[in-house]
Amino acid sequence: MVIAEMHKALKAYGEVLRLVRHLPQDTRPYYAKYARENFVNYRQFDSNDPNALQDLFNRTYTHSLWVLNKYSVDKAAADKLKEICTAG
């Protein structure tokens, strides 16, 4: 189970970095660093809370949509991230 969760988190991180490429070039370094810091900061989660990890995946997707919207990028670009984050 832990291996599957780690794999899912790595796929989500990779997809977030791919989404960064859709942003204006001058903002990419900031958002790539922001994504890395967040994935590092949240790698420790409350394993006693059965919803904690799914909440983090939901937050990943929602924050990504917010950033894409901020720069007028079509949210369809995040369809693969949505698929990763909502997969059970």
Disulfide bonds with the S-S distance in Angstrom:
none
